[in-house]
């Protein structure tokens, strides 16, 4: 049985599931015959089908030991929608990295049918790490 997903629900489900790293729910936001075109730092990739796209995106984020959503959003661009997200994470449990991705998506009655994604790559995070300062030193 195929569950029909409204377009607004598909976009909301996509972002909510991605930021929660809930890849079972993420997959449901995609049309079974969806296509993903990814422009990555090492070159372009094309993925076809709900499961192949989900597995690729899951591979980037599922294993992170630390994961923080810095930004996520959606807005219409003509007949398409722009989705964006920025995460801070640690893939090795030590180094902190940031990654930003922007996707332009098309939607159909069964969910998101096309994803055109641009990725910054995993970049070193230069943000200072919060630490406790003894009260006597804090003034």
C-alpha positions in Angstrom: 0.0 0.0 0.0 1.4 3.4 -1.0 0.8 6.3 1.4 0.2 9.6 -0.3 2.0 12.5 1.2 0.9 16.1 0.7 3.6 18.4 -0.6 3.7 20.6 2.5 3.9 17.4 4.6 6.7 16.0 2.5 8.8 19.1 2.9 8.1 19.4 6.6 8.7 15.6 7.1 12.0 15.8 5.1 13.5 18.6 7.3 12.1 17.3 10.6 13.3 13.8 10.0 16.7 14.9 8.7 17.3 17.2 11.7 16.2 14.4 14.0 18.3 11.8 12.1 15.1 9.7 11.8 15.9 8.0 8.5 12.9 5.7 8.4 10.6 8.8 8.5 13.0 10.7 6.1 12.5 7.9 3.6 8.7 8.4 3.8 9.0 12.0 2.6 10.5 10.8 -0.7 8.6 9.5 -3.7 9.4 5.8 -4.4 10.8 6.8 -7.8 12.7 10.0 -6.5 15.9 11.1 -8.1 18.7 12.8 -6.2 21.5 14.8 -7.9 24.2 15.8 -5.4 27.0 18.2 -6.1 29.6 17.2 -3.6 33.2 18.6 -3.1 34.7 15.6 -4.7 32.2 15.7 -7.7 28.6 15.0 -8.7 26.6 11.9 -7.8 23.2 10.7 -8.9 21.0 8.4 -6.7 17.7 6.9 -7.8 14.9 5.7 -5.6 13.8 6.4 -2.1 16.1 3.8 -0.4 19.2 4.7 -2.3 18.8 8.4 -1.6 18.0 7.7 2.1 21.1 5.5 2.5 23.4 8.1 1.0 22.2 10.9 3.3 22.1 8.5 6.3 25.8 7.7 5.6 26.7 11.3 6.1 25.0 11.9 9.4 23.8 8.7 11.2 27.1 7.9 12.8 27.9 11.2 14.3 28.6 11.0 18.0 27.7 14.7 18.5 25.1 16.4 16.3 23.7 19.9 16.5 21.3 21.6 14.2 22.5 25.2 13.6 20.0 26.1 11.0 17.2 24.6 8.9 14.6 26.2 6.6 12.4 26.0 3.6 11.0 28.6 1.2 9.4 28.5 -2.2 11.3 29.4 -5.4 8.9 29.4 -8.3 7.5 25.9 -8.7 10.3 24.4 -6.6 11.2 24.7 -2.9 14.6 25.5 -1.4 15.5 23.5 1.7 18.6 24.3 3.7 20.3 22.9 6.7 23.6 23.5 8.6 24.9 21.1 11.2 27.7 20.9 13.7 28.9 17.4 14.3 31.7 15.1 15.3 32.1 12.0 13.1 35.1 10.7 15.0 34.1 11.7 18.6 36.9 14.3 18.7 37.0 16.8 15.9 34.0 19.1 15.4 32.9 19.9 11.9 30.3 22.0 10.2 28.4 21.1 7.0 25.8 23.1 5.1 23.6 21.7 2.3 21.1 23.4 0.1 18.5 21.4 -1.9 16.0 22.5 -4.5 13.2 20.0 -4.5 10.2 19.1 -6.7 7.2 17.4 -5.3 4.5 15.1 -6.5 1.5 13.4 -5.0 3.8 10.7 -3.4 6.3 13.0 -1.9 9.5 14.7 -3.0 10.4 13.5 -6.5 13.6 15.4 -7.3 16.4 16.7 -5.1 19.1 18.9 -6.5 21.6 19.3 -3.6 24.8 21.4 -3.2 27.1 20.4 -0.3 29.8 22.5 1.4 31.6 19.3 2.6 32.6 18.6 6.2 34.7 21.6 7.3 36.6 22.1 10.5 34.5 24.1 13.1 36.4 27.0 14.4 33.7 28.0 16.9 35.0 28.2 20.5 34.0 25.3 22.7 32.1 26.4 25.8 33.9 25.7 29.0 33.3 26.4 32.7 35.2 29.4 34.0 35.8 29.4 37.8 33.7 32.0 39.4 36.8 33.8 40.9 38.2 34.2 37.4 34.9 35.3 35.9 34.9 38.5 38.0 
